[in-house]
Amino acid sequence: MNPETTLIIARQVPLDRLQPASLNRRRIDHDSAGFKELCASIKAHGVLQPIKARCMADGHTEIVYGHNRWAACRALGHTTIPCILVEGMGDDEAQAERLVENVQREDLHPLDEAEMYRDLAQFLGVNETAAKVGKDAGHVYRRLALCGLVSEGQAAYRDGLLLHSVAPLVARIPHPDVQQQALKDILAFYEQPCPLAEARRICNSSLLPLVKAPFDTATDGLAGEPPCTDCPKRTGNARDLFGDVEDDSTCTNPECHGRKCKADFERKAEVARGRGRDVLPDEQAKKLLPYAGTHLLENSGWLNLNAVCYLDKKQRSYRNILGSKALETLPVVLVQDPFSGGAVEIIRVKDVADRLEAAHVWSAEQAGRNTGNGSDADADAKAKEKAEKATRKLRRTVCRGLLTREDEWFPSTEDLLRGVALALARRVYNPDLNGRLGYGDTADLAAGILKMGGPGLFHVVSVLCVALDGDPFSGYGDATKYIVEHAGLRLSDLEAGLHGEKETKKAAPQEEKLAIEKGVAPTKGSVKSKMPKVVPKRATKSPTERKPPRKRSG
């Protein structure tokens, strides 16, 4: 307490003399269960703890803390209340005491606690605030991070749609747009509220490892920003908020990271132009580099100089094979990777095919094929045939999985297909793929899957299977439990839709029935019988019929 503050002993003060503080954040809810319990307690036992008020210069008395007790006494018809009066207390000191008193309540929501910590830290600082309320400084920092939640996130948190362990993960995302997207994916998760592990995966997907940054993280002034090593939004510099992230050198601000990537590429592009080299525009870069990892489009006629040449026995990069001196005279082109933002040096295959052949890395046939001298129509036909073959194979895999499942809780086969589509949609996180399917993000795609019929589900499952390039049922069987009933699809429709064509011949039902009853194998062209194969027991001879053992010679 301030030495200039004068304490007056507690006494009964008329309720009409007291006025609530204008800076009090806690609002009195007369209909809440807590307020009714407080009224019942005061009616039975009276006010056990006096409130505190300060005498103002204009003659009125303002409550410092104890607004609920004052309101409860008024609701019960009391005329006075025990109160501790102080004189000479300033606004800052009164607000600090009020916040300390309120923040120690057990029923305080973490968002309200965060706002009070924020207000209290303006007077005392974070460390002194933590000492004042008897909390650890890390706890105060984590609560203060909740103030960064967007309005939709705060509403979801108060409604119980965000777990107490999930809300800080969303709040620590600094960019509002990125936080909005993460919040949308979390709220669209089929299991509500979203589990911690899945929420951490969604939120941490926006984190950027600085070890993979295309620019020098120690450079000061790049894009007008400080070096990453000193940035407060680096995980190593904010362990109280990012204790679950193992890598200390991780950026939590994608917007700043993007500005630095752009500034670094512009600087490298200016140097390349000064050396007489070309710089491809962004539109062409997106066509040449459609996938993450600086992988050029197949049969594009270009080579990434940093890519490994797998035809080389030493597994060297094209840069090492060609040599730095030769590259000084070759038409190297600079392009920006659309995913990482880094600068990638590429060169046309026709400009280095002879050199790679002379270095015994490529054969003449390989050089001709990579330069694109062969028939483009043949190459396109082969690529199309390969893609169609892979698609048919994956569709057959899905079909077999759907037709052989025996889960009784599925009301129809279309429900099972819908569950698989939902599981795959959340496993394959690819904004470009969602856009190709006609949806903005994973949440929109999931909402669309719930409304789709058979043909739409066939298409979504096929596209996602091709993107996944694997067995779509591994580890995701339980995800199909969370599906919406939508019956009316026959097994024959499913098989025809997933196969694209009927590749198996169906036997006549009567023929199959007779074969099963007789226990014989079905004839050629019929469906295989599901009866187990009967293996005849081996006949054994009686002891008298057995031959005596042969005597060993010698």
PyMOL commands that set and color helices and strands:
alter all, ss='L'
color gray80, all
select helices_A, chain A and resi 15-17+33-45+67-76+91-103+110-124+126-133+137-148+151-158+167-171+176-187+196-204+210-212+222-224+228-230+235-237+254-274+282-288+318-322+324-329+349-358+364-370+376-404+413-427+431-436+442-451+454-468+478-481+491-499+509-518
alter helices_A, ss='H'
color red, helices_A
select strands_A, chain A and resi 6-14+18-19+51-55+61-65+80-87+208-209+250-251+278-279+302-304+333-336+343-348
alter strands_A, ss='S'
color yellow, strands_A
deselect
rebuild
show_as cartoon
